[in-house]
């Protein structure tokens, strides 16, 4: 594991394999990934893929996000690329990511500029589960990239020497193995908020179910789409008044003090913990302006999974949300 330093833009000189697009207009009211995704693979990895039909250990694939720009041009109506908006990377490494399905790990530097300088790997359930279930080849969606499909069919490349100094340096990309993705990266300021951000006070608040007084709440439990305890287990969301008003107004950024409580249940429907997020500053600052908390016990608050501002485990997943909020609104 560890933090991955954002590379320079020389990946734009690699092999370009395609650009998927799932625009908002075709996924109302809002697509999870509305940008163009320009995808590049390192030439050595591409050559190995051409010759063997497999992705070698150390494969690096870059996905650069670009906003939809104009919708008409001299050629006609359509979707045309606008400005760069984000960057994501996936790496296959059987040593560093030996516990990840297929040895793949996924990193995001954000979906708006300025991009983060470093990124922590997404939790397994956030990306791997979808790739494992739906990708055509070794966790890669080759079915959507004719360049990769044609290369595999041709089988005319050279086998990559994954022990070469060049490729080892590439795969490393200056991994910082000292990072702990569950630890805060910023101090939690004292603010006024409906949901407490002092850990001891917060656990008592959750145990007493004070958040149930919020009028904005989901009507019932539903399967989680995120990695809270486990993808697919039941959850239920409660919005404090500030967050409810912000989502109702479709604000691009949420106000200081706005917060969300998510109840987490086991497969039998028993409450087993909570996940909480509270905005503690006007500037989200790549997740450092949010207080994150998750606890997987309803009786013992001494060992939270996360507690504090800028926790990479939490902000890494939530970076694709609107100002880090993934909750769909209106609530169901």
C-alpha positions in Angstrom: 0.0 0.0 0.0 1.0 3.6 0.5 0.5 7.0 -1.2 1.1 7.4 -5.0 2.6 10.7 -6.1 0.9 12.3 -9.1 3.0 11.7 -12.3 3.8 14.4 -14.8 1.8 14.6 -18.0 4.2 12.5 -20.1 1.6 9.7 -20.0 0.0 11.6 -22.9 2.8 10.2 -25.0 1.9 6.6 -24.1 -0.4 4.4 -26.2 -3.9 6.0 -26.3 -6.6 3.3 -26.1 -9.9 5.2 -26.1 -12.3 7.6 -24.5 -15.5 6.3 -22.9 -18.2 8.9 -22.2 -21.4 8.5 -20.1 -22.9 12.0 -20.2 -25.5 13.4 -17.9 -28.0 13.7 -20.8 -28.1 9.9 -21.2 -28.0 9.2 -17.4 -30.5 11.6 -15.9 -30.6 13.3 -13.6 -26.8 13.0 -13.1 -24.2 10.4 -14.3 -21.8 9.1 -11.8 -18.9 9.7 -14.3 -20.1 12.4 -16.7 -16.6 13.3 -18.1 -14.7 12.1 -21.1 -12.1 9.5 -19.9 -9.0 9.5 -22.0 -7.2 6.3 -21.3 -3.5 5.6 -21.8 -1.3 2.5 -21.2 2.4 2.4 -21.0 4.0 1.2 -24.3 5.8 -1.7 -22.7 2.6 -2.9 -21.1 0.8 -2.6 -24.4 3.4 -4.6 -26.3 3.2 -7.3 -23.7 -0.6 -7.3 -24.0 -0.3 -7.6 -27.8 1.9 -10.6 -27.6 0.3 -12.6 -24.7 -3.2 -11.3 -24.3 -2.4 -10.6 -20.6 -1.4 -7.5 -18.6 2.0 -8.0 -17.0 2.9 -7.4 -13.4 3.6 -3.7 -13.0 1.0 -2.6 -15.6 0.1 1.1 -15.3 -3.0 2.5 -16.9 -3.9 6.2 -16.7 -7.3 7.7 -17.1 -7.4 11.5 -17.6 -10.7 13.2 -17.1 -12.0 15.9 -19.4 -15.2 17.9 -19.1 -17.8 17.9 -21.8 -17.3 21.2 -23.6 -19.2 22.3 -26.7 -22.2 20.3 -28.0 -22.1 21.5 -31.5 -19.4 22.1 -34.1 -19.0 22.6 -37.9 -19.3 18.8 -38.2 -22.6 18.7 -36.4 -24.1 18.2 -33.0 -22.3 16.0 -30.5 -20.1 16.0 -27.4 -16.8 17.7 -27.7 -14.0 17.8 -25.1 -13.6 20.8 -22.9 -11.0 21.3 -20.1 -9.0 18.8 -18.2 -10.8 18.0 -14.9 -9.2 15.0 -13.2 -6.8 12.1 -13.1 -7.0 8.5 -12.1 -4.4 5.6 -12.3 -4.7 1.9 -11.9 -1.6 -0.3 -11.2 -1.2 -4.1 -11.2 1.4 -5.1 -8.7 1.5 -8.6 -7.1 3.9 -7.5 -4.4 2.4 -4.1 -3.2 -1.2 -5.1 -3.8 -1.0 -8.9 -3.1 -4.3 -8.7 -1.1 -6.3 -7.0 -3.8 -8.3 -8.9 -6.3 -6.2 -9.5 -9.4 -3.4 -7.4 -7.7 -5.0 -4.2 -9.1 -5.2 -1.0 -7.1 -7.0 2.2 -8.1 -6.0 5.8 -7.3 -7.7 9.2 -7.9 -6.2 12.7 -7.7 -9.6 14.3 -7.8 -12.2 15.3 -10.3 -11.5 19.1 -10.3 -8.3 21.2 -10.5 -6.1 21.7 -8.6 -5.4 18.0 -8.4 -4.0 16.4 -5.2 -0.3 15.8 -5.2 -0.7 12.2 -3.8 -3.4 9.6 -3.7 -4.2 6.6 -1.6 -5.6 3.4 -3.1 -9.4 3.1 -3.1 -10.8 0.5 -0.7 -11.2 -2.9 -2.4 -14.9 -2.7 -2.7 -15.0 0.8 -4.2 -13.5 -0.3 -7.6 -12.3 -3.9 -7.7 -15.8 -5.4 -7.2 -17.2 -3.6 -10.3 -14.1 -4.4 -12.4 -14.1 -8.0 -11.3 -17.8 -8.5 -12.2 -18.0 -6.6 -15.5 -14.5 -6.2 -17.1 -13.8 -8.5 -20.0 -10.1 -9.1 -19.4 -8.2 -9.2 -16.1 -10.2 -6.4 -14.4 -9.8 -4.2 -17.5 -12.9 -3.1 -19.6 -11.3 -4.2 -22.9 -14.7 -4.7 -24.4 -15.0 -0.9 -24.6 -11.5 -0.3 -26.2 -11.2 -1.5 -29.8 -7.4 -0.7 -29.7 -7.0 -3.3 -27.0 -9.3 -5.8 -28.6 -7.6 -5.6 -32.0 -4.1 -5.8 -30.4 -5.0 -9.0 -28.5 -6.4 -10.5 -31.7 -3.3 -9.6 -33.7 -0.8 -11.0 -31.1 2.2 -9.3 -32.6 4.1 -7.5 -29.9 7.1 -8.2 -27.7 7.1 -9.7 -24.2 7.9 -7.1 -21.6 10.9 -7.7 -19.3 9.2 -6.7 -16.1 12.5 -6.8 -14.3 13.9 -3.9 -16.3 15.0 -0.8 -14.4 12.7 1.4 -16.5 9.6 -0.7 -15.8 10.4 -1.1 -12.1 10.8 2.6 -11.7 7.5 3.2 -13.6 5.5 0.8 -11.5 6.9 2.2 -8.3 6.0 5.8 -9.1 7.5 6.9 -5.9 5.2 4.9 -3.6 5.3 6.2 0.0 4.9 3.1 2.2 4.7 5.1 5.4 1.2 6.4 4.7 -1.8 5.1 6.7 -5.0 5.7 4.8 -7.1 5.5 8.0 -5.4 8.3 9.8 -6.4 12.0 9.7 -4.2 14.3 7.6 -5.5 17.6 9.1 -6.7 18.9 12.5 -10.4 19.1 13.2 -11.4 22.7 14.0 -14.0 23.6 16.6 -17.2 24.6 14.7 -20.9 24.8 15.4 -22.7 21.8 13.8 -25.8 19.7 14.5 -23.6 16.6 14.4 -20.8 16.6 17.0 -17.2 16.3 15.7 -15.6 15.5 19.1 -15.2 11.7 18.9 -16.5 10.8 22.4 -19.4 13.2 22.2 -20.2 11.9 18.7 -20.4 8.2 19.7 -22.8 9.1 22.5 -24.8 11.2 20.1 -25.0 8.2 17.7 -25.9 5.7 20.5 -28.7 8.0 21.6 -29.9 8.2 18.0 -30.3 12.0 18.3 -29.9 12.2 14.5 -33.2 10.5 14.0 -34.8 13.9 14.8 -33.7 15.1 11.4 -36.7 15.4 9.0 -34.5 14.6 6.0 -34.0 10.8 6.0 -34.3 7.9 3.7 -37.6 6.0 4.1 -36.0 2.6 4.6 -32.8 0.6 4.5 -31.3 -0.2 1.1 -28.1 -2.0 -0.2 -25.0 0.1 0.1 -23.2 1.0 -3.1 -20.0 1.8 -1.2 -17.5 -0.1 1.0 -19.0 0.7 4.4 -18.5 -2.7 6.1 -19.3 -4.4 2.9 -20.9 -3.5 -0.5 -24.5 -4.6 -0.6 -25.2 -4.6 3.1 -28.2 -2.4 4.2 -27.6 1.3 5.1 -29.9 4.3 5.8 -28.9 8.0 5.4 -30.0 11.0 7.6 -29.2 14.6 6.6 -28.9 17.5 9.0 -30.8 20.6 8.1 -27.8 22.4 6.5 -27.0 19.4 4.2 -30.6 18.9 3.3 -31.0 22.6 2.3 -27.7 22.5 0.3 -28.7 19.4 -1.6 -32.2 20.7 -2.2 -30.7 23.9 -3.7 -28.2 21.8 -5.8 -25.3 23.8 -4.4 -21.9 23.1 -5.9 -20.3 23.3 -2.5 -21.8 22.6 0.9 -21.7 25.0 3.9 -19.6 24.6 7.0 -21.4 22.5 9.5 -23.4 20.5 7.0 -23.4 16.8 7.8 -24.6 13.3 7.1 -25.1 10.2 9.3 -25.3 6.8 7.7 -26.6 3.8 9.7 -24.9 0.5 8.8 -26.7 -2.8 9.2 -25.6 -6.5 9.0 -27.2 -9.0 6.7 -29.9 -9.8 9.3 -30.9 -6.1 9.6 -29.2 -5.4 12.9 -27.6 -2.0 13.4 -23.8 -2.6 13.5 -22.4 1.0 13.3 -22.4 4.4 11.7 -20.5 6.4 9.1 -20.5 10.2 9.5 -19.2 13.2 7.5 -19.3 16.8 8.6 -18.0 19.8 6.6 -15.7 21.8 8.9 -14.6 24.6 6.6 -15.8 26.4 3.5 -13.0 25.0 1.5 -13.1 21.2 1.1 -9.3 21.2 0.4 -9.2 17.7 -1.2 -11.1 16.2 1.7 -9.2 17.9 4.5 -12.1 20.3 5.1 -14.3 17.3 6.0 -14.5 15.4 9.3 -14.9 11.7 8.7 -15.9 9.0 11.1 -16.8 5.4 10.9 -17.4 2.9 13.7 -18.4 -0.8 13.4 -19.8 -1.2 16.9 -22.8 0.2 18.7 -21.5 -0.5 22.2 -17.8 0.3 22.1 -16.6 3.6 20.7 -12.9 3.0 21.4 -11.8 1.7 18.0 -13.3 3.7 15.2 -12.2 2.7 11.6 -11.7 6.4 10.9 -12.0 9.6 13.0 -10.8 13.0 11.9 -10.3 15.4 9.0 -8.8 14.4 5.7 -8.9 10.7 6.3 -7.7 9.3 2.9 -9.7 6.1 3.2 -12.9 8.2 3.2 -12.0 11.2 1.1 -10.5 8.9 -1.6 -13.9 7.3 -2.3 -15.9 10.5 -1.9 -13.8 12.6 -4.2 -16.1 11.6 -7.1 -19.1 13.1 -5.3 -20.4 16.7 -5.5 -18.2 18.4 -3.0 -17.5 14.9 -1.6 -21.1 14.0 -1.1 -22.3 10.8 -2.9 -25.9 10.7 -1.5 -28.5 10.8 -4.2 -31.1 13.5 -3.7 -34.1 13.7 -3.3 -33.8 10.9 -0.8 -35.8 7.8 -1.5 
